[in-house]
Amino acid sequence: MNNLKESMKAIASKVDAKLNELLKSPDTKEKLIFEAMRYSALSGGKRLRPFLVMTSSSLFNVKEDYALRVAAALEMIHCYSLIHDDLPAMDDDDLRRGQPTNHKKYDEATAILAGDSLLTKAFEVLADEKTHHDPLVRCSLVKALAKASGANGMVGGQVLDIMAEDSEMNLDDIIRLQGLKTGCLISFACEAGAILGNADEKDKHSLLNYSRNLGLAFQIADDILDTEGDAELVGKAVGKDAEAGKATFVSLLGLENARQKASDLVVQASKQLDTFGDKADLLKKVADFVVKRNY
């Protein structure tokens, strides 16, 4: 596990450097928006999605800078979603990654625009020839991330999450909600390596199956943290789902059954990677980390 932590730390450092480069603030009157973008994008975090991009890319010997640019673009999408998710119209949170949320640091209008700017910047990065020499690969990346981010993916999941506050949801409903809201970006992170490496359909299919199990395990672990986590370690408020009366994996399965379900999903995820042999060890280890983390 130490090897995993060292690898995650090293990749996070490289991704931070790439984000710093791509989000350079100009010395112009509109620099406020760049400062707000940087505030959220460079505020730390696990960088799990970029890690998955980098490690899945390594399976196919993708050039590191190609993978880094895609990892940074995906993190921009993730950070945009967090900025908007924290707004008063959504979850109305004051704390994110241990510091004031974007709309608390600046204001609501600036936060909305910072999120919009990160969203659009991500696709600018993917479309740039520096991300891959083959324009068809760049188009495939843009298409896949747009689908994962929009109404058929993360945004669609957020809509279901908002609806969940006023409706009864069963386990299948929660699985669908989280598969869209959380799972789609995690799936893109794993698929991106296969797209960059022009992998065959069999390898792409294995990574997508891994990512679906991983995404579900990640959300179950998040629900467990929301139930019994320490807000200081988690870096955001906990217990809000229960307070709002929203159905979660924990409320539907119970704490111990939720833990067991997450562990079973990790086993299933790891099996999907057997075709890659030892090259996939870090991907297997990060699946285990996801369900055992305390933040």
Secondary structure, DSSP 8 states (H G I E B T S, - for coil): -HHHHHHHHHHHHHHHHHHHHHT---SSTTHHHHHHHHHHHTS----HHHHHHHHHHHTTT--HHHHHHHHHHHHHHHHHHHHHHTSTTTT--SEETTEE-HHHHS-HHHHHHHHHHHHHHHHHHHHSTTT-S-HHHHHHHHHHHHHHHSTTTHHHHHHHHHHHTTS---HHHHHHHHIIIIIHHHHHHHHHHHHHTT--HHHHHHHHHHHHHHHHHHHHHHHHHHHH--HHHHTS--SHHHHHT---HHHHH-HHHHHHHHHHHHHHHHHTTGGGGGGGHHHHHHHHHHHH---
